Amino acid sequence: MKEGQKVKERTLQIIRELMEQKLNKIDAFVKRIQISDGFSNDESRKRWNLTVP
């Protein structure tokens, strides 16, 4: 019983670590998109007819 509990805890720890890695990757990806979305420069704002308040 005790061995099974250890395995379960270790499995949950691994899952948490993997989820955290995945979230970090997604976070980095989103930041990269925000930086490179093209709306940061005036030229693309004109092209898309966007005005910044």
C-alpha positions as CSV (number, residue, x, y, z in Angstrom):
1,M,0.0,0.0,0.0
2,K,2.8,2.4,0.9
3,E,4.6,1.7,-2.3
4,G,1.5,2.4,-4.3
5,Q,1.1,5.8,-2.5
6,K,4.7,6.7,-3.4
7,V,4.1,5.8,-7.0
8,K,1.0,7.9,-7.1
9,E,2.7,10.9,-5.5
10,R,5.6,10.7,-7.9
11,T,3.2,10.4,-10.9
12,L,1.3,13.5,-9.7
13,Q,4.6,15.4,-9.3
14,I,5.7,14.5,-12.8
15,I,2.4,15.5,-14.2
16,R,2.6,18.9,-12.4
17,E,6.1,19.4,-13.7
18,L,5.1,18.6,-17.3
19,M,2.0,20.9,-17.1
20,E,4.2,23.7,-15.7
21,Q,6.6,23.3,-18.6
22,K,3.7,23.3,-21.1
23,L,2.3,26.5,-19.5
24,N,5.7,28.2,-19.7
25,K,6.0,27.2,-23.4
26,I,2.5,28.6,-24.1
27,D,3.2,31.7,-22.2
28,A,6.4,32.3,-24.1
29,F,4.6,31.6,-27.4
30,V,1.8,34.1,-26.5
31,K,4.4,36.8,-25.6
32,R,6.2,36.1,-28.9
33,I,2.9,36.6,-30.8
34,Q,2.2,39.8,-29.0
35,I,5.6,41.2,-29.9
36,S,5.4,40.1,-33.5
37,D,1.7,40.7,-34.3
38,G,2.6,43.7,-36.4
39,F,0.2,46.1,-34.7
40,S,3.0,47.8,-32.9
41,N,4.1,49.8,-35.9
42,D,2.2,52.7,-37.5
43,E,2.4,51.3,-41.0
44,S,0.3,48.2,-40.2
45,R,-2.1,50.3,-38.2
46,K,-2.8,52.4,-41.3
47,R,-3.1,49.2,-43.4
48,W,-5.7,47.8,-41.0
49,N,-7.3,51.2,-40.4
50,L,-6.7,51.0,-36.7
51,T,-6.5,53.9,-34.4
52,V,-4.9,53.7,-31.0
53,P,-6.9,55.5,-28.3
